[in-house]
Amino acid sequence: MKPIIKGIRYIGIYLPVVISLFLLFFPFYWMILTSFQQKPQTYAYPPQFFLLSPTFTNYVSAFGGKPVILWIINTLYVSIATTIFAVILSSFAGYSISRFRYSGRRALSILILASQMFPPTLFIVPYYVVMNRLGLINTHFGLAMTYSSFSIPLCVWMMKGFFDSVPREIEDAAAIDGCNRIQILFRIVFPVSLSGIVATALFSFMVAWQEFMFARTLLTTMAKWTGAVGIASLRGEYEIYWNDVMAAAVVFCLPAIVVFLILERYLVAGLSGGAVKG
């Protein structure tokens, strides 16, 4: 009886995990599969779930007809700029809310959080008007500033949570040793909160990397497009070239995966790990 109960318990634990992983990774599998398929295989019925005769024609077609590499470089530039803006501003703002007590602090915190309650589509026209008056339409800098304004509020709360977890005694000890507030920040608080900074950076990077709506609105020429906008343009007058779209999408996903793999080890570093650095 015990082995049966134990087996049921394992099924109850692992079956939802397996189903969740399947639902998570199947779209990626289908994307890669379609990128290597020939067109008749893509539209075959019943669908072909395995790669029978792989071809690189789709990659040649996607990258030969459109400037996909340029779009990826544009996306990388905008995403890195957004990440830098968001991490710097949210780190100082989060530390301010976490450590200092001043008039309007609570109202400011609620206002920052409340800004996330509105749908992004509500701000397309206002952002377009503002960027047009600033002369930032069709510029990557203007797009990065737009993305930063959406990332920073949540990043501020993320960094505040990490700073709240840093013991004040560490900062007091550093102050006794002669460190000023800036030195305490860069020598003590930021290293201890490294995992939080990396989490904030990843969030900001991914927000900018995958966004389509504002990029399509604010960028008006093909040479300035980001990857999301460019890949959406891979279609004909009467059909969508799914093989080319998937081939471009596979390559478009690679830089984001590389960035995540590089920064992933810092996410699990923990708060105490940074406190013991010399």
HELIX and SHEET records of a PDB file:
HELIX    1   1 LYS A    2  PHE A   36  1                                  35    
HELIX    2   2 LYS A   39  THR A   42  1                                   4    
HELIX    3   3 THR A   57  GLY A   65  1                                   9    
HELIX    4   4 VAL A   68  ARG A   99  1                                  32    
HELIX    5   5 ARG A  105  ALA A  114  1                                  10    
HELIX    6   6 SER A  115  MET A  117  5                                   3    
HELIX    7   7 PRO A  120  PHE A  123  5                                   4    
HELIX    8   8 ILE A  124  ARG A  133  1                                  10    
HELIX    9   9 HIS A  140  ASP A  164  1                                  25    
HELIX   10  10 ARG A  168  ILE A  176  1                                   9    
HELIX   11  11 ARG A  181  ILE A  184  1                                   4    
HELIX   12  12 LEU A  185  VAL A  189  3                                   5    
HELIX   13  13 PHE A  190  VAL A  192  1                                   3    
HELIX   14  14 LEU A  194  GLN A  210  1                                  17    
HELIX   15  15 MET A  213  LEU A  218  1                                   6    
HELIX   16  16 MET A  222  LYS A  224  5                                   3    
HELIX   17  17 GLY A  227  ALA A  232  1                                   6    
HELIX   18  18 TRP A  242  LEU A  267  1                                  26    
HELIX   19  19 LEU A  271  ALA A  275  1                                   5    
END                                                                             
